[in-house]
């Protein structure tokens, strides 16, 4: 099977990877079901890359229906160590404008119905999640954006609020979230970020700002049409950042993401059910 060290999960508006050559379409079966779509493995500027359209080609899968466990597990099985997630977000701050890009460093989980762990059913794991986005990978993305000419407006750091969806916020909710001091709002970073950490993969978010949610007094409320229109303007910039970033992602990982499970598995090895050992061998095999 084809393999890759870098993975890109493309969100709304990014359904294929510009510049990817020698592409092989790979269907991956996982213990958690099927991923959103085939994974496209190819070469981007000399680096092996795996690209997965998050919502499937044709945008068939809503945020609440995503099988994120299958998506992350499938990328892991192809050898991916670093995941760059591209997604649409709304701005919760006046100075973060539509068409800006945010590289968040924190997250608040307001989802309700999503499975956010590979574990349970006989094995207990408590990973550290104080820094939910890989700082090393986020810095690579920031520096890549600075090398573009002209450089886009990129905000380094910020808090991403993840809501359940698929509906947009009410005005009351949007005003409440602004009181919390969040910077952007979206629907997909959870549980991806949690699962990537459990899979010991670096994970960073390239958040493309499309709107001001519904809190802004002079801007129109967020709509699907507005999101798609602004995404189409921003996708080329995102692709250019990715092209620069993949050339700068080194093989050595100094961030700690690669051994997140080392002290996180609480269950004694002899008590872990054989079925779970087999199902999760890709993730925990090296520790058992």
GUZARO-177729 format. One record per residue (C-alpha): x, z, y. Coordinates in Angstrom, 2 decimals, m for minus. Each point is the difference from the previous one (the first is absolute). Example, Ala and Ser with C-alpha at 12.3 -4.5 7.8 and 13.67 -1.06 7.14 Angstrom:
2
{guro {12.30 7.80 m4.50}} {guro {1.37 m0.66 3.44}} 
REM end
This chain:
288
{guro {0.00 0.00 0.00}} {guro {1.12 m0.69 3.55}} {guro {1.37 2.94 1.96}} {guro {0.51 0.99 3.63}} {guro {1.51 2.89 1.92}} {guro {m2.18 m0.32 3.13}} {guro {m3.79 m0.11 0.04}} {guro {m2.41 m0.97 2.75}} {guro {m3.67 0.92 m0.10}} {guro {m1.83 m2.32 2.36}} {guro {m3.14 1.27 1.67}} {guro {m2.78 m1.72 1.91}} {guro {1.22 m3.37 1.25}} {guro {3.20 m0.07 m2.05}} {guro {m0.84 m1.58 m3.32}} {guro {3.24 m1.87 m0.62}} {guro {3.63 0.46 0.94}} {guro {1.56 m2.52 2.38}} {guro {3.38 m1.30 m1.14}} {guro {m0.22 1.23 m3.59}} {guro {1.67 m2.55 m2.31}} {guro {0.33 m0.44 m3.77}} {guro {m3.34 1.76 m0.32}} {guro {m1.26 1.17 m3.38}} {guro {m3.57 1.29 m0.32}} {guro {0.06 3.08 m2.21}} {guro {m3.00 1.74 m1.51}} {guro {0.76 3.62 m0.80}} {guro {m2.05 2.24 m2.30}} {guro {0.22 3.74 0.72}} {guro {m1.35 3.16 m1.67}} {guro {m2.22 0.36 3.08}} {guro {m1.64 m3.41 m0.13}} {guro {0.67 m3.21 1.86}} {guro {1.69 m0.25 3.41}} {guro {m1.82 m1.65 2.89}} {guro {1.39 m3.42 m0.93}} {guro {2.96 m1.73 m1.55}} {guro {3.35 1.04 1.43}} {guro {2.07 m2.81 1.48}} {guro {3.70 0.48 m0.70}} {guro {2.53 m2.16 1.76}} {guro {3.03 m0.16 2.26}} {guro {0.06 0.74 3.72}} {guro {3.33 m0.58 1.73}} {guro {1.94 0.80 m3.13}} {guro {m1.98 3.11 m0.91}} {guro {m2.42 0.27 m2.89}} {guro {m3.47 0.93 1.22}} {guro {m3.39 0.73 m1.53}} {guro {m3.09 m0.68 2.10}} {guro {m3.44 1.43 m0.78}} {guro {m3.11 m0.84 2.07}} {guro {m1.64 3.43 0.29}} {guro {m3.58 m1.20 0.19}} {guro {0.50 m2.96 m2.34}} {guro {0.02 m3.64 0.97}} {guro {m3.16 m0.71 1.96}} {guro {m0.20 3.69 1.02}} {guro {m2.28 1.07 m2.85}} {guro {0.75 3.74 m0.27}} {guro {m1.04 2.61 2.56}} {guro {2.30 2.93 0.91}} {guro {m2.02 2.48 m2.05}} {guro {0.06 m2.27 m3.07}} {guro {3.75 m0.61 m0.09}} {guro {1.71 0.91 m3.26}} {guro {3.06 1.38 1.75}} {guro {1.36 1.63 m3.16}} {guro {0.11 m3.39 m1.70}} {guro {1.54 m1.63 3.09}} {guro {2.83 2.53 0.33}} {guro {0.62 0.25 m3.74}} {guro {0.15 m3.80 m0.33}} {guro {2.60 m0.27 2.78}} {guro {2.00 2.83 m1.57}} {guro {m0.04 m1.79 m3.37}} {guro {1.57 m3.06 1.66}} {guro {2.93 2.09 1.22}} {guro {m1.16 0.46 3.60}} {guro {1.70 2.93 1.74}} {guro {m1.15 m0.54 3.61}} {guro {m3.54 m0.89 1.10}} {guro {m0.86 m1.33 3.45}} {guro {m3.72 0.31 0.63}} {guro {m1.56 m2.29 2.62}} {guro {m3.41 1.04 1.28}} {guro {m2.42 m0.28 2.89}} {guro {m0.58 3.12 2.10}} {guro {m1.93 1.05 3.08}} {guro {1.74 1.67 2.93}} {guro {m1.01 3.52 0.98}} {guro {2.21 0.04 3.11}} {guro {m0.24 m1.90 3.28}} {guro {3.69 m0.91 m0.08}} {guro {m0.14 m1.52 m3.50}} {guro {m1.48 m3.41 0.68}} {guro {m1.61 m2.55 m2.29}} {guro {2.73 m2.29 m1.41}} {guro {2.53 2.87 0.12}} {guro {1.64 1.17 m3.22}} {guro {0.29 3.63 m1.10}} {guro {2.39 1.46 m2.58}} {guro {m1.74 3.32 m0.76}} {guro {1.89 3.02 m1.26}} {guro {m2.96 2.31 m0.70}} {guro {m3.43 m0.33 m1.55}} {guro {m3.32 1.87 m0.16}} {guro {m2.17 m0.60 m3.04}} {guro {m3.73 m0.21 0.73}} {guro {m0.92 m1.92 m3.16}} {guro {m2.51 1.49 m2.42}} {guro {m0.40 m2.03 m3.19}} {guro {3.45 m1.33 m0.92}} {guro {2.25 0.98 m2.88}} {guro {3.29 0.91 1.67}} {guro {2.26 0.99 m2.90}} {guro {1.34 m1.42 m3.23}} {guro {m0.03 3.47 m1.52}} {guro {m2.46 2.55 m1.35}} {guro {m1.62 0.04 m3.46}} {guro {2.69 2.26 m1.43}} {guro {2.89 m0.47 2.41}} {guro {0.25 1.71 3.39}} {guro {2.25 m1.45 2.70}} {guro {0.42 1.21 3.60}} {guro {2.09 m2.43 2.03}} {guro {1.31 0.69 3.48}} {guro {m1.90 m2.02 2.59}} {guro {1.08 1.52 3.31}} {guro {1.49 m3.36 1.02}} {guro {m2.52 m2.47 m1.46}} {guro {1.77 m3.16 1.16}} {guro {3.60 m0.73 m0.94}} {guro {2.09 0.48 3.17}} {guro {2.77 m2.28 m1.25}} {guro {m2.34 m2.90 m0.69}} {guro {m1.92 0.54 3.25}} {guro {3.27 m0.15 1.94}} {guro {0.90 m3.29 m1.72}} {guro {m3.34 m1.44 1.16}} {guro {0.53 1.25 3.55}} {guro {3.47 m1.51 0.25}} {guro {m1.28 m3.26 m1.49}} {guro {m2.68 m0.20 2.70}} {guro {2.60 0.59 2.73}} {guro {1.98 m3.02 m1.22}} {guro {m2.90 m2.37 0.67}} {guro {m0.05 m1.99 3.23}} {guro {m2.12 0.85 1.78}} {guro {m0.24 3.42 m1.61}} {guro {m3.61 1.15 m0.62}} {guro {m1.29 3.32 1.34}} {guro {0.77 2.39 m2.83}} {guro {m0.76 3.73 0.06}} {guro {2.40 2.04 m2.13}} {guro {m1.87 2.91 m1.57}} {guro {m3.60 1.13 0.32}} {guro {m2.81 1.48 m2.06}} {guro {m2.17 m2.29 m2.11}} {guro {m3.50 1.30 m0.70}} {guro {m1.40 m1.45 m3.22}} {guro {m3.79 m0.05 m0.26}} {guro {m2.12 m0.89 m3.00}} {guro {m1.82 m3.03 1.39}} {guro {m1.07 m2.65 m0.51}} {guro {m2.06 0.77 3.12}} {guro {1.76 0.45 3.32}} {guro {m0.16 3.37 1.78}} {guro {m2.86 1.27 2.12}} {guro {0.82 0.64 3.65}} {guro {m0.23 3.75 m0.63}} {guro {2.50 m0.25 m2.87}} {guro {2.34 m2.16 2.05}} {guro {m0.02 2.47 2.90}} {guro {0.64 2.87 m2.44}} {guro {2.96 m1.78 m1.57}} {guro {1.51 m0.55 3.45}} {guro {m0.18 3.75 0.59}} {guro {2.09 0.43 m3.15}} {guro {2.78 m1.99 1.63}} {guro {0.09 m2.85 m2.52}} {guro {1.51 m3.33 1.02}} {guro {m1.62 m2.62 m2.24}} {guro {m2.89 m0.16 m2.45}} {guro {m0.26 m2.01 m3.21}} {guro {m1.48 m0.04 m3.49}} {guro {2.75 m0.80 m2.51}} {guro {3.19 2.09 0.34}} {guro {m1.58 2.69 m2.20}} {guro {0.44 0.21 m2.94}} {guro {2.78 m2.63 0.09}} {guro {2.49 2.30 1.73}} {guro {m0.68 2.90 m2.38}} {guro {0.24 m2.17 m3.11}} {guro {3.18 m1.69 1.19}} {guro {1.61 3.42 0.46}} {guro {m1.10 1.04 m3.51}} {guro {1.52 m3.24 m1.31}} {guro {3.24 0.81 1.86}} {guro {m0.26 m3.10 2.14}} {guro {0.84 m0.27 3.69}} {guro {m3.13 m0.81 2.01}} {guro {m0.33 m1.00 3.65}} {guro {m2.89 m1.32 2.02}} {guro {0.04 m3.01 2.33}} {guro {m3.23 0.75 1.84}} {guro {m1.38 m2.92 2.02}} {guro {m2.22 1.18 2.85}} {guro {m3.15 m2.10 0.36}} {guro {m2.36 2.06 2.17}} {guro {m0.78 3.29 1.77}} {guro {m2.39 1.23 m2.69}} {guro {m3.24 1.02 1.82}} {guro {1.21 2.69 2.42}} {guro {1.14 m2.24 2.86}} {guro {m2.33 m0.12 3.02}} {guro {0.82 m3.53 1.19}} {guro {0.98 m1.81 m3.20}} {guro {m2.65 m1.26 m2.40}} {guro {m0.49 1.92 m3.28}} {guro {1.96 m1.00 m3.07}} {guro {m1.48 m2.78 m2.12}} {guro {1.09 m2.01 m3.01}} {guro {0.21 m3.15 2.14}} {guro {2.28 1.73 2.52}} {guro {2.27 1.33 m2.73}} {guro {0.38 m3.41 m1.66}} {guro {0.67 m1.76 3.30}} {guro {2.74 2.42 1.06}} {guro {1.47 0.14 m3.49}} {guro {0.46 m3.74 m0.02}} {guro {2.01 0.37 3.20}} {guro {2.10 2.82 m1.45}} {guro {0.64 m1.23 m3.56}} {guro {2.77 m2.37 1.06}} {guro {1.82 2.87 1.75}} {guro {m0.40 2.20 m3.06}} {guro {1.40 m2.73 m2.23}} {guro {2.99 m0.42 2.32}} {guro {0.69 3.75 m0.12}} {guro {m0.21 m0.03 m3.79}} {guro {2.44 m2.91 m0.20}} {guro {2.54 1.95 2.07}} {guro {m0.65 3.29 m1.79}} {guro {0.53 m1.20 m3.58}} {guro {3.52 m1.06 0.91}} {guro {0.79 3.51 1.23}} {guro {m1.44 2.13 m2.81}} {guro {3.06 1.21 m1.86}} {guro {0.09 0.82 m3.67}} {guro {1.09 3.60 0.59}} {guro {m2.89 2.33 0.77}} {guro {1.03 3.12 1.92}} {guro {m3.51 1.14 0.95}} {guro {m0.97 2.15 m2.98}} {guro {m2.99 m2.15 m0.99}} {guro {1.80 m1.08 m3.16}} {guro {m0.05 3.45 m1.59}} {guro {m3.27 1.40 1.37}} {guro {m1.10 1.10 m3.49}} {guro {3.22 1.81 m0.85}} {guro {m1.35 3.48 0.77}} {guro {m3.70 m0.89 0.28}} {guro {m1.09 m0.04 m3.67}} {guro {m1.38 3.49 m0.62}} {guro {m1.35 m0.39 m3.55}} {guro {2.42 0.98 m2.77}} {guro {1.10 m3.19 m1.81}} {guro {m1.21 1.21 m3.43}} {guro {m3.51 0.48 1.41}} {guro {m0.35 m3.52 1.41}} {guro {m2.41 m1.96 m2.26}} {guro {1.61 m2.84 m1.92}} {guro {m2.49 m2.47 1.46}} {guro {0.98 0.96 3.56}} {guro {3.69 m0.23 m0.89}} {guro {m0.55 m3.54 m1.18}} {guro {m2.27 m1.00 2.88}} {guro {2.40 1.35 2.64}} {guro {3.32 m0.80 m1.65}} {guro {0.86 m2.41 2.83}} {guro {m0.30 2.86 2.49}} {guro {1.13 3.12 m1.85}} {guro {1.99 m1.28 m2.97}} {guro {3.39 0.71 1.57}} {guro {m0.93 3.66 0.50}} {guro {m1.27 0.62 m3.55}} 
REM end
